[in-house]
Amino acid sequence: MHVGKKSLVAIAAAVVVAAVVGVAASASDGSKPPRLEFLGQAIVPTGTTFAGTTIGGLSSITYDRARGVFYSLSDDQSQINPARFYTLQVDLSDGHLDNGDVHFTGVTTLLAPNGQPYAPASLDPEGLTLAKSGELVVTSEGIAARGISPWVRRYALDGAFLGDLPVPDAFQPTSPTHGVRQNLAFEAAAVAPNGRHLFVGMEGALVQDGPPATLSNGSPSRILRYNLATGRLDAQYVYLTDPIVEPPVPPTAFAVSGLVELLPFNDEFMISMERSFSVGAPGTGNTITLDYVAFPGADDVDGLDSVAGVLGSIRTAEKEPLLDLRTLGIPLDNVEGMTVGPDLPDGRRSLVLVSDNNFAATQFTQFLLFALD
């Protein structure tokens, strides 16, 4: 049984955090962790507006290399403005990210299957990624408290609905004991660079799979793999999240921990992002960590309505710590989005992260830049 951060014998590497944050040199096939170097941040204050909309809730980000722009999804449930994504340009010409380098250049409304903007509180958009076809894939966590199902949908760049990808019955919130939990569903979405597969990650466990993360235990979330050529779900893997990092203050206050983003190098190796938040914890209460994840040897649990009874015997995805963003020495907001961006002046790829400010006056939208070796 593979649980927690079990050592990856074939790809073990020591984490080094200094002026350069990194691990062992990466391999071209993604079978070894990459090196990361922090290159600055840019802050967009809460309340900033663009084209008649309030910028905020940026829960995911993806890069369109052909057009040289980023797209970032707002998790607004069509309650402040209609569900939407933004087009951005980020100036990395000096190899560093500073305030003023992020420019919002467009906003696009997502249309429901009926061709109209989504009605208020009818979705919870969280994941966004760009397929090689030029289409976007958007995920909604659903709203379990109201019996609204999660979905995975294809979109044109103009916001037009193109079709649904299948979501198994196991994820449907049909009762308090079955399906996705409120705010712990389809948080992560990313297409592998080869364009063959889409990965969609659950923030936490399905109700029937196990409990959400606690201070002492992680949660058995699922990562779904879709074949984009066929439009079918072809695998599911169990990914064990970390426990909640800091106890909330007071102890009965809100705290959460889970998987919020994925960055595949190919169909077998990727970076995951986990976010832990506790009310009253030191600083902003946010702990953001990156892990290196390997799927070779992990069991495919597609077809299982529940893994609770077999969790002790199945092989889960393996994780190796890559970076705890607290070591950067800067205040961290609710960072949830991650994408590989354009090449930096020195030839390395950029890695751009973004935070979801929850439209809260006490928070901010934060962009972070790393060099990805």
N, C-alpha and C positions, 0 to 999 in steps of 0.2 A: 504494500500500500504506500502510495506517495502522498505525504501530507506536509503542510507548512512549507518552509523554504528548504526543502531537501536538497542537499548538495548535488549539483550536476557534475558527475565524475568526468564526463567527456569534455565538458566545457567550463570547468571550474576556473574562477578568476577572482582575485582579490580586489575589493573596492578601494579606490584611492580618492580622497577628497582633499584638494588643496587649491592652489590657484587654477589648476586644471583639474576638473572632476572627471574621473575616468576609470576604466577597467582594462582588462587585457585587450590587445589589438584584435580588431574584428576580422572575420573572414569574409570573403566575397559571397559565400553562400548563406551568411547570416548565422552560422553555427557557433559564433563566439560573440560576446557582448561588444558593443561599440564603445568608443571613447566619447565623452561629452565635455565640452568646455562652455561655461556660462559667459554670455556676451552682452548682458544688459537686459533692461526692462523698459517698458513704456506703460504709462498709466492713463486711462481715459476715465475722467470723473463720472460718478453716478449723476444722472440728470442730463448728460450730454444728448442732444437730439440730432437727427439727420433726416432730411426729407419728410418732416412731419411725424417721425417715429422716435420713440425713446430707445436709445441704445442701451442694451443690458441683457442679462440672462444668457450671455454667450457660452453655451454649453459644449460646443464642438467647433472645429475649424478644419478645413481641407484646402489643399493648394491645387490650382489649375495651372500646370506647367505650360500648356499650350498658349494660354492667354496671359500668363504672368500675373495672376491675381489670386487672392484668397477668398473663400466663402466661409462665413461663420453663421451658425444657426442660433437664433434666439429661442429660449425655452418659454417665452411668453405664450400662455395658453389662449391666445386671441383675446386677452382681457384688457391689456393696455393698448395694443395695436394688433391688427390681424397677424396670425402666425407668419413668420418671415425668415429670410436669411439675408445677410449683408454681403456685399462685395467690398473687398479691401485691397489696398496696395500698401506694402510695408517696405520702407526704404532701408535696405541693408547694404547700401553701396560703400559704406565705410567699415563694414564688418562688425558693426555694433548696433544695439537697439537702444534708443533714447526717446524721451517724450517728444512728440512731434513727428515721429517716424511712421506712425500708423495713420492711414488716411482712408476714411469711409467714402466710397465712390458710387455705391448703388445699394438699393434695397429691393427685394423681390418678395411678393406675397405668395405663399404656398396656397394652392387651390385644392379643395377637397374633390373627391371623385365626381361630385355633381357640378364641378366647374366654378364653384363659388368659394370665397374665402371661408375658412373654418369658423364655425360658430364658437362663441366664447365657452371655455371649459369643456370642449369636445375632444381635446387631444392634449398631450404633454410632450412636445418635441424635444428630443435630447441628442440624437446622433445624426451626423451628417458626414458623407464621404463622396468622393467623385470616382465613378467607374471609368475604365478606359474608353468606353463608348461615348463619353462626354455627358452621360446622365448622372444625376445626383441620386444617392440613396439616403432617405430620411427615415429615422425611427421615432416612434412615439412610445412612451412608457405606458400609455393608457392611463386611466384613472380608476384604479381598482375599487376605491371606496364607492364609486358610482356604477360599477360593473362595466366600465368602458374598456374594451380590450386593447392590448398593445398591437402595434403594427409595424411592418417594414415596407416602405413604398419607394417606387421609382419616380423621379421627377425630371422634367426638362429644365434647362437653365432659366427659362422664363417663368418657372413656377407651376407649369401645367402638370397635372397628374398623369402618369404613364402606366401605372399598374401596381398591383400588390405582389409581394413575395409571401409564400405560405408561412403561417405561424402555427405550430402544433397545438392540439387541444390542451396539452399539459400546461400551457401558458395562459389559458383563458381564465379570468377571475370569476368562475361560475359559483363559488361559495366562499365563505370565510376560511375554509380549509383547503382550497385548491386555487392554483394559478399564481399570477404575479402579485407581489405586495405593492402597496401604495408607495410610489417614489423609489422603488428598488428594482425596476425592470430594465428595459432596453436602453442603457445609458451609453454604451460604446458601439461604434460602427467604423469599420475600415476595410478597404479593398487592398489585397496583396498587390505588390508592384507588378506581378505577372498578369494581373487582371482577371485571373481565373476564379478567385474566390473572394467572397464577402464574409467578414467576420463580425458578428453582432454579440456583444457581451452584456450579461445581466449584472446589475450593480450588486445584487444579493440573491439569496436562494429563493426558489419557488416555495410557496407555503408548504407544499407536501414534500419538498426536498430537505427541509431543515430550517432552523431558526436564523434570523439575521445575526450579524456580527455583534459580539458583546466585548467587554473588557478582557475576557479570558479566552474567547474563541473566535475564529473567523467564520465565514459563511460559505457553503458550497454553491457558488453561483455557476451558471452555465454559459459557455461560449458556443454559439451556433455558427456553422459554416455553410454558406450557400454557394452552389455552383452557378455562376452568373451566365454561363452558356445555356444551361437548361432551365434556370430559374427555380431550381429545386433545392431544398435543404438536404445536404448529403452527410452531415455529421454533427454531433454535439459532444462537447467535452466538459468535464467538471473542473472548475478553477476555484481553489480555496483562497478566499480573501484573507487579509490580515485582521486581527482583532482591532477594536477601537483603541486608539493609542493613548489618549489622555482621559481620565475620569472627568465627567462634567461636574460643575459646581452650581447648585447643590447636586448631590448624587442622583436625584430624581429628574434632573434636567435633561434636555434632548441631547443625544449623541448618536452618531452614525459612522459607519465605515464600509467601503465597498469599492468595486471596480468601476471606473468611470471612463476609461479610454484605452484603445488598443492601437498599436502601430506595427503592422506586420512587415518583416523583411522578405518573407516568402510564405509558403503554406505551413511551415513547421516552426519558425522562430519569430518572435516579436517582442516588443516592449509593451508592458502594461502600465497603466497609471491607476493608483489607488488614492482615494481621498478619505481622510478621517477628520471628523469635526465634532467638537464637544463644547457645548455652551459653558462659558466661564473658565475654559482652559487658558493657559498663558498665551500672551500675544493675541493673535486673531482666532485661535482655537482650531486652525487648520493644519493638518499634517498631510503633505503630498509626497508620495513616494513613487519611484519608477522601479520596475522589476524587469528582469530579462526572463522570458518565458519560452519553454521548449515543449512541443507537443509530441515528438516521436515517443512511442510507447504508451501514450495516454489512450484510455479506452473510449470508444465511441458509445455514448449512451443514448443515441437517437432511438426513439421508440419507447423509451422508459418513461412512464408517467411520473414516477417517483424514484429517486435514487437513495432515499433515506434508509431502506433496508439493506442496501448493498454497498453503501459508502465505504465500509471497512475493507472491501475486497476489490474495488475498482481502482485502476491507476489514474490519477489525476494529472493535469498539466503540472510540470515542474517549474519552480520559480527560483531565481537567484537575485539578491538585492543589487540594484544598480545605482540608485541615488535617492537620498532623502533631501528634499528641497529645503528643509530647515537649515542645512549646512551652508546654504548660500548667504545666510546672514541678513536677509531682507524680509519685511513683512509679507506674508503670503495671503492672498485672497483665496476664494473657492475655485481653485484651478481644476478644470474639467476637460479641456480640449487640447489636442496635440496633433501636429502634422509635420511631415517633412516638407520644407519650403525650397526656395531656389538655392543655387550654388552661391556660396560666399566668395568674396574677392580672392581668398587664398585657395579656392577650389573645393573646399569641404562643403557638404550639404548643411543647410540650416535646419534646425528643429525649433518650431514655434509652438508655444503653449499659450492658452488663453483661459481666463477665469470667468465664471458666472457670478455676477455681483448680486443676484437675487433682487435687482432693482432697489436695493436697500441703501439708504443714505449713509450708513456706517461702513459700507463696503465700496469697492472700486473695481473697474474692469482692468485687468492686468495682463499684459503680454510679456512673455519671457522668451529670450533667444538663447539657443545653444548651438555650438558647432557640433555636427554629427560626423565622426570620422568613420 
